[in-house]
Amino acid sequence: MKKMMMMATAATALMAGSASAEDVKIGVILGYTGPIESLTPHMAESAELAMNEINESGAFMDGMTLVSERADSTCIDSSAATAAAERLITSDGIKGIMGADCSGVTGAILSNVAVPNGMVMISPSATSPGLSTAEDNGLFFRTAPSDARQGEVLADILTSRDISEVAVTYTNNDYGKGLSDSFVSSFEEAGGTVTLVSPHEDNKADYSAEVGALASAGGDVLVVLGYADSGGKGMIRAALDTGAFDTFMMGDGMYGDAIMADVGAYMTGSFGAVPWSSGPGTEAFAEITKEAGVNGDSSFTRESYDAAALIALAMQSAGSVEPGEYKTHVMDVANEPGEKIYPGELGKALEIIADGGEVNYEGATNVELIGPGEAAGTYREYVIEDADFKTVKFH
């Protein structure tokens, strides 16, 4: 395994260079700039770790090689994300998309580019409930669970802590609005009170007005459903600076090392949830990322590895790299029946498929795709102690 993983931190370089007839290009569309730019390099490296593992096995499609083609979704600019995806398809000739990341740009790429061009997309982190019913012609999948589930988990966490009154702020986009609606509905159904729901814009210099309105409404906790590198962190910093709130509950977009480095020392006792998993797949992923020098503990790294792996396994199962032919095989390799496959075992999976067998890809996140091809999902509840995220339990 160690030989397979070595040099994986240079996966992009290994898979770049001049293209050949045996190259199969995969678009890795993530927000390398924008409000989650501290998270996306780790996500990309994890996806490319899976691709490199497949290439090292020599068992993919009779010796074909996966090549990563990165493109910037920006996370928030749908026009830029759409243009980037179009370039990958028309100029680079990709055969699948690992991405996008944020829900708004993912929906834009899906409707404007992927569906018209018949391109498969597997997102590791687009969680808006609206994507569950998007018109996708069977081309769209995601390895992160819908925020319909996250809203329920966040409400359960508050209830378990006997917190009955909160204020809510969310980033003003599809992701933030969808998660906020899900959370508020679940919390109020459980008997909780939401004093005020207030959107915030990203990349503002001053959030004092927004924080002032939330403070006036009151609440024991400020629920922050935003981004760790942008408005979510700005709202927390403003609340701390003014003394408006000192305890925060955070959604998945707020999980990141950058926010702990900046304000984590002042957030002791705050808490939240992020898609996560436990078990043999998670342990195997931790091992291979450590050996490869990849930060596998960052948000959505496990989901990114799994998304890239599923694309390749579906291609192998279909005996074709054409999206229109392998799209129907994604659910087949992700679910029962078949031999369970964990991180570090992708070469083994390719050989089983080539020999006519079946695989049940468990991956790093205990993959199970349900309904319209999205993850059932589990969540890690955490609390902040000593400027770090400490696991409480899994939901």
C-alpha positions in Angstrom: 0.0 0.0 0.0 2.8 2.4 0.9 4.3 2.0 -2.6 0.9 2.7 -4.1 0.4 5.9 -2.1 3.9 7.4 -2.3 4.2 10.7 -4.0 0.5 11.2 -3.9 0.9 14.7 -2.8 2.2 15.4 -6.2 -0.8 13.6 -7.8 -1.6 16.6 -10.0 1.9 16.7 -11.4 1.9 13.0 -11.9 -1.3 13.0 -13.8 -0.6 16.2 -15.7 1.5 16.6 -18.8 0.9 15.6 -22.4 -2.3 13.8 -23.1 -2.4 10.5 -24.9 -5.2 8.2 -26.3 -5.0 6.2 -23.1 -5.7 9.3 -20.8 -9.1 9.7 -19.3 -9.5 13.2 -18.0 -11.6 13.9 -14.9 -12.6 17.5 -14.0 -11.9 18.4 -10.4 -14.1 21.5 -10.1 -13.8 23.2 -6.6 -13.6 26.7 -5.1 -9.8 27.2 -5.2 -10.7 30.9 -4.7 -13.6 32.2 -2.6 -15.1 31.5 0.8 -13.9 27.9 1.2 -10.5 28.2 -0.4 -8.7 26.9 2.6 -10.7 23.6 2.4 -10.6 22.8 -1.3 -6.9 22.0 -1.8 -7.3 19.1 0.7 -10.5 18.0 -1.1 -8.7 18.0 -4.5 -5.7 16.2 -3.2 -7.9 13.5 -1.7 -9.8 13.0 -5.0 -6.4 12.9 -6.8 -5.2 10.4 -4.2 -7.9 8.0 -5.4 -7.0 8.6 -9.0 -3.3 8.0 -8.4 -4.1 4.8 -6.5 -6.1 3.6 -9.5 -3.3 4.5 -11.9 -0.7 2.8 -9.8 -2.7 -0.4 -9.9 -2.5 -0.6 -13.7 -5.9 -2.3 -13.6 -8.1 0.5 -14.9 -9.8 -0.1 -18.3 -6.9 -2.3 -19.7 -4.2 0.2 -18.7 -5.8 3.6 -19.2 -4.7 6.4 -17.0 -6.8 9.0 -15.1 -5.7 12.6 -15.4 -6.9 15.3 -13.1 -8.0 18.6 -14.7 -8.6 21.2 -12.0 -11.0 24.2 -12.5 -12.1 26.9 -10.2 -15.8 27.0 -9.2 -15.2 30.0 -6.9 -18.0 28.5 -4.8 -20.2 31.6 -5.3 -19.9 32.8 -8.9 -22.2 30.7 -11.0 -21.2 32.4 -14.3 -17.5 31.7 -13.6 -18.2 28.1 -12.5 -20.3 27.5 -15.6 -17.6 28.9 -17.9 -15.0 26.7 -16.2 -17.0 23.6 -16.6 -17.7 24.4 -20.3 -13.9 24.8 -20.9 -13.2 21.4 -19.3 -15.7 19.7 -21.6 -15.1 21.5 -24.8 -11.4 22.2 -24.6 -10.0 19.5 -22.3 -12.4 16.6 -23.2 -13.1 15.4 -19.7 -15.2 12.3 -19.1 -16.6 13.1 -15.7 -16.7 15.8 -13.0 -15.6 15.4 -9.4 -17.5 18.4 -8.1 -18.6 21.0 -7.8 -18.5 22.0 -4.2 -21.0 24.7 -3.1 -24.6 24.1 -3.9 -25.4 27.2 -6.0 -22.5 26.7 -8.5 -23.1 22.9 -8.5 -26.7 23.5 -9.6 -25.6 26.0 -12.2 -23.1 23.6 -13.7 -25.6 20.8 -13.6 -28.3 22.6 -15.4 -26.2 24.7 -17.8 -23.4 22.4 -18.7 -23.6 18.8 -17.4 -27.2 18.0 -18.5 -26.9 19.6 -22.0 -23.6 17.8 -22.6 -24.5 14.5 -20.9 -21.7 14.7 -18.3 -21.7 12.8 -15.0 -21.1 14.8 -11.9 -20.4 13.5 -8.4 -20.3 16.3 -5.8 -18.5 15.7 -2.5 -20.0 18.7 -0.7 -23.1 20.3 -2.4 -25.7 19.7 0.2 -28.7 21.8 -0.7 -32.0 19.9 -0.5 -33.1 21.5 -3.8 -30.5 19.3 -5.6 -32.5 16.2 -4.6 -35.2 17.1 -7.1 -33.1 18.8 -9.8 -33.6 17.6 -13.3 -30.4 15.7 -13.9 -31.2 12.9 -16.5 -29.5 10.5 -14.1 -26.2 12.3 -14.3 -25.8 13.8 -10.8 -24.8 12.1 -7.6 -23.3 13.3 -4.3 -21.3 11.6 -1.6 -22.4 14.2 1.0 -25.9 14.0 2.5 -28.6 16.5 1.9 -29.0 19.4 4.3 -32.5 18.1 4.9 -30.8 15.6 7.1 -28.3 18.1 8.5 -31.1 20.4 9.7 -32.5 17.5 11.7 -29.1 16.7 13.2 -28.5 20.3 14.3 -31.9 20.5 15.9 -31.3 17.3 17.8 -28.0 18.6 19.1 -29.7 21.7 20.6 -32.4 19.6 22.1 -29.9 17.3 23.7 -28.2 20.3 25.3 -31.6 21.7 26.6 -31.2 24.8 24.4 -34.6 26.1 23.5 -34.1 29.6 22.0 -31.6 30.6 19.3 -31.0 33.2 16.7 -29.9 32.1 13.2 -27.7 33.7 10.5 -27.0 32.1 7.1 -25.0 32.9 4.1 -27.3 34.4 1.5 -27.2 31.7 -1.2 -28.8 28.4 -2.1 -26.7 26.4 0.4 -27.4 28.8 3.3 -31.1 29.3 2.7 -31.7 25.5 2.2 -29.9 24.6 5.4 -31.5 27.4 7.4 -35.0 26.4 6.2 -34.3 22.7 7.1 -32.9 23.6 10.5 -35.6 26.1 11.5 -38.4 23.7 10.5 -36.8 20.8 12.5 -36.0 22.9 15.6 -39.5 24.5 15.8 -41.1 21.1 15.2 -39.1 19.9 18.3 -40.5 22.8 20.3 -37.7 25.2 20.0 -37.9 29.0 19.4 -36.1 30.9 16.7 -35.9 34.6 17.6 -34.7 35.9 14.3 -33.4 34.4 11.0 -31.1 36.8 9.3 -29.0 36.3 6.1 -25.5 37.7 5.7 -23.5 38.5 2.6 -20.0 37.1 2.2 -16.8 39.2 2.1 -18.1 42.2 4.0 -15.8 44.3 6.0 -18.3 45.0 8.8 -21.0 42.7 10.2 -21.9 44.8 13.2 -25.4 45.8 11.9 -26.3 42.1 11.3 -25.0 41.1 14.7 -26.8 44.0 16.4 -30.2 42.9 15.0 -29.6 39.3 16.1 -28.5 40.4 19.6 -31.6 42.5 19.9 -33.8 39.5 19.1 -32.0 37.5 21.7 -31.3 33.8 22.0 -29.0 31.5 24.1 -26.9 30.6 21.0 -26.2 32.1 17.6 -26.5 29.4 14.9 -24.1 30.2 12.1 -24.8 28.5 8.8 -22.1 30.1 6.6 -18.5 29.7 5.5 -15.4 29.4 7.6 -13.3 31.6 5.3 -15.9 34.3 4.8 -19.1 35.7 6.2 -19.7 33.0 8.8 -16.3 33.8 10.4 -17.0 37.5 10.1 -20.3 37.1 11.9 -18.7 35.2 14.7 -15.8 37.7 15.0 -18.3 40.6 15.2 -20.4 38.8 17.8 -17.3 38.2 19.9 -16.0 41.7 19.5 -19.4 43.3 20.6 -20.2 40.7 23.3 -23.5 40.0 21.5 -23.0 36.2 21.7 -20.3 34.0 23.2 -21.6 30.5 22.2 -22.2 29.4 18.6 -23.6 26.4 16.8 -22.1 25.9 13.4 -23.2 24.1 10.2 -20.8 22.0 8.0 -19.5 25.0 6.1 -17.9 26.4 9.3 -15.7 23.4 9.9 -12.1 24.3 9.1 -8.6 24.9 10.6 -8.6 28.5 9.5 -11.4 29.6 11.8 -9.8 27.8 14.7 -6.5 29.6 14.0 -8.3 33.0 13.9 -10.9 32.9 16.6 -11.0 29.4 18.1 -9.3 30.5 21.3 -12.5 32.5 22.1 -15.0 29.9 21.1 -14.6 27.3 23.9 -17.9 25.5 24.4 -19.3 26.3 20.9 -20.3 23.3 18.9 -21.6 22.0 15.6 -21.8 19.2 13.1 -20.1 18.1 9.9 -20.6 15.1 7.6 -18.2 12.4 8.9 -18.0 8.7 9.4 -16.4 6.0 11.5 -15.4 2.4 11.0 -12.9 0.5 8.9 -13.2 2.8 5.8 -12.5 5.9 7.8 -9.5 4.3 9.5 -8.1 3.1 6.2 -8.5 6.6 4.7 -6.7 8.1 7.7 -3.9 5.7 7.1 -3.4 6.3 3.4 -3.7 10.0 3.7 -1.1 10.1 6.5 1.3 8.0 4.3 0.7 10.3 1.4 1.0 13.6 3.3 -2.5 14.6 2.5 -4.7 16.4 5.1 -7.5 13.8 5.4 -8.9 15.4 8.5 -10.2 18.5 6.7 -13.9 18.9 5.6 -15.2 16.7 2.7 -11.9 15.1 2.0 -13.4 11.6 2.5 -16.3 12.5 0.3 -13.9 13.7 -2.4 -11.9 10.5 -2.4 -15.1 8.5 -2.6 -16.5 10.7 -5.5 -13.4 10.1 -7.6 -13.3 6.4 -6.8 -17.0 6.0 -7.8 -16.5 7.6 -11.2 -13.6 5.2 -12.0 -15.4 2.1 -10.6 -18.5 2.9 -12.6 -16.4 3.3 -15.8 -14.8 -0.1 -15.1 -18.2 -1.7 -14.5 -19.6 -0.3 -17.7 -16.5 -1.1 -19.7 -16.7 2.4 -21.0 -15.5 5.9 -20.1 -18.4 7.6 -21.8 -20.7 9.3 -19.3 -23.9 8.2 -21.1 -22.8 4.6 -20.7 -21.3 4.5 -17.2 -23.9 6.8 -15.4 -26.2 3.8 -14.7 -23.4 1.9 -13.1 -22.6 4.4 -10.3 -25.4 3.1 -8.0 -24.4 -0.5 -8.8 -20.8 -0.2 -7.6 -21.8 2.0 -4.6 -24.4 -0.3 -3.1 -24.9 -4.0 -2.3 -24.4 -6.7 -3.4 -20.7 -7.3 -3.8 -17.4 -7.4 -1.9 -16.9 -4.4 0.4 -14.2 -2.1 -0.8 -12.3 0.4 1.4 -9.7 3.1 0.7 -6.4 1.6 -0.5 -8.3 -1.3 -2.2 -9.3 0.4 -5.5 -6.9 -1.8 -7.5 -8.6 -4.9 -6.0 -12.0 -3.5 -6.8 -11.0 -2.9 -10.5 -9.7 -6.5 -10.8 -12.9 -7.9 -9.2 -15.0 -6.0 -11.7 -12.8 -7.0 -14.7 -13.2 -10.6 -13.7 -17.0 -10.3 -13.8 -17.5 -9.9 -10.0 -19.5 -7.3 -8.1 -18.2 -4.7 -5.6 -20.0 -2.8 -2.8 -17.9 0.4 -2.4 -17.9 1.4 1.2 -15.1 3.8 0.8 -14.1 6.4 3.4 -17.7 7.4 4.3 -19.6 4.1 4.4 -21.0 5.0 1.1 -24.7 4.1 0.5 -26.5 6.0 -2.3 -30.2 6.4 -1.8 -33.1 7.9 -3.7 -31.8 10.2 -6.5 -28.2 9.1 -6.0 -27.2 10.9 -2.8 -25.6 9.7 0.4 -27.6 8.6 3.4 -24.9 10.1 5.5 -23.7 10.3 9.1 -22.6 13.4 11.0 -19.9 14.1 13.6 -21.0 16.3 16.5 -18.1 18.2 17.9 -17.4 20.8 20.6 -14.6 23.3 20.6 -11.9 22.9 23.2 -8.4 24.5 23.2 -9.1 26.0 19.8 -9.7 22.6 18.3 -12.7 20.4 17.3 -13.3 17.5 19.7 -15.7 14.7 18.8 -18.8 14.3 21.0 -20.5 11.5 19.1 -21.9 10.5 15.7 -25.4 10.9 14.4 
